[in-house]
Amino acid sequence: MSERAMSAPAGALEAKRKMEKSFRVKGIFIALMSGFLYGGYTAFMTQGMATGIWGEWYAVGSGLSAFAVTYVLSAVGAAVNDICSAVWSLIYAAIIGRLGDFGRSLRSKPGRILIIAAIIGGPLASTAYVVGIQMAGSIIIPIAALNAAIGAIIGRIIYKQSLSGGMIAGIVICFAAAVLIGSTGFTGGVGFSGTTIIGIIAGFCAALGWGIEGAVGGYACSIVDYEVAIVIRQCTSGLVNGVILVSILSMIGGDGIGSGISMVGQALVDAPSIWLFFIGGVFASFSFKFWYKGASMCGAALGMGCNGTYAFWGPFWCLIVCGLIFGTPGYAIPWQGWVGALVMVIGIVTLAIAQDKASKEA
């Protein structure tokens, strides 16, 4: 402890510690909510991509190439969800009187940082995640969960955030929990074919993108209000995903630059599915802004460790929405999911205790 700290009244130091602890506990709760809400976003988007016009696109004989079904539709689904989320974020910002701050923040340096983070974590990482799921199945969930470790390392290198042995242990435990939850993907004779390997590589790309976004976005939220940050994030992601990325993928697939944009337009006016995407967009808006806010309050390592609970909440919400409400089979949660959830709680508690100890020693 420094001489300056020793010379301060004991009561003032204790009050400061209590205030910091209260702030960190609130940050942990917000970060946990981000993972919970991400599960809802996943479920409603999944159901949306199985309803209405989407059923026609995925059906045999739809006329779409294998490339379009695997890659373009994944990008279109992410784009439609991000556009719905952006619309909701703009409406909500107007309701709370923050729409003017949105324009001013866009022109600031933190605003430009958020735009870059949104491009990395939105169109690039999210599409890589969907592609990974398509090609390798649930085994990429624990790989994508490496974003917590990547974010923690970035926070340590760039922002000098503490990363003790206990915090590293907590991240490892969280990762082990995600491995347990995703382990069912190794059953059923799934081998390491070329397709599986490409899917795993895509999972690593998603982890890298989300790790960068979480650390950078959390830092920017210490300057830009998170209610404004999420508007920047979702508008950027929706625009880049819905116009640029789908066009590039359409050209690569040989379907023409306007094919992907046309599909986005058709999906946005498809009555049977668009309401599901809008609900998913509301969940996504709150999930990502709580992710940014939580990381800014309790640090990249702990914030992203808490957010990593999406590895359990995703299957849980899919069970409720897709399985129970819409009656789609195949969404039951095996025992590994429940045990993995318990192990993840242990990892998060380990992270929290280690960070609390580090703050007392500072």
Number of C-alpha atoms within 10 A of each C-alpha: 8 7 7 7 12 10 9 10 9 11 9 11 14 12 11 12 15 12 12 17 17 12 13 23 17 15 24 26 16 25 31 26 22 30 27 24 26 27 25 27 27 24 27 25 24 18 20 27 24 17 16 15 20 20 14 13 18 18 12 9 9 11 12 17 13 11 15 24 17 17 19 28 26 20 28 27 24 26 30 27 34 31 25 25 29 27 20 21 28 20 15 17 19 13 10 9 10 17 18 11 15 21 13 11 19 19 10 12 13 20 24 15 16 27 23 19 24 30 22 21 26 27 25 21 26 26 27 27 26 23 25 30 19 18 20 26 19 20 25 29 30 24 24 29 31 26 29 30 25 22 30 29 22 20 25 17 12 10 15 10 15 20 21 14 11 18 26 19 16 27 28 19 22 33 28 18 30 30 23 24 28 23 18 18 18 14 9 7 7 13 13 13 11 11 14 20 15 16 25 26 20 27 30 24 24 30 29 24 27 29 31 26 27 35 30 26 34 31 23 23 24 15 14 22 17 22 24 24 29 32 26 23 27 31 21 23 30 25 18 20 30 27 19 16 21 30 24 17 21 22 16 14 18 13 16 14 18 14 18 26 21 16 20 22 13 13 23 19 12 14 13 13 22 22 16 21 30 25 20 28 29 22 24 30 30 20 26 25 27 27 31 32 30 32 33 25 23 26 28 34 33 34 36 35 37 33 32 31 27 26 30 26 21 20 24 22 23 26 21 16 20 22 18 14 10 11 12 14 10 10 17 14 15 11 12 18 24 16 14 25 22 14 20 29 18 16 26 27 17 21 28 24 14 21 23 17 12 15 13 12 8 9
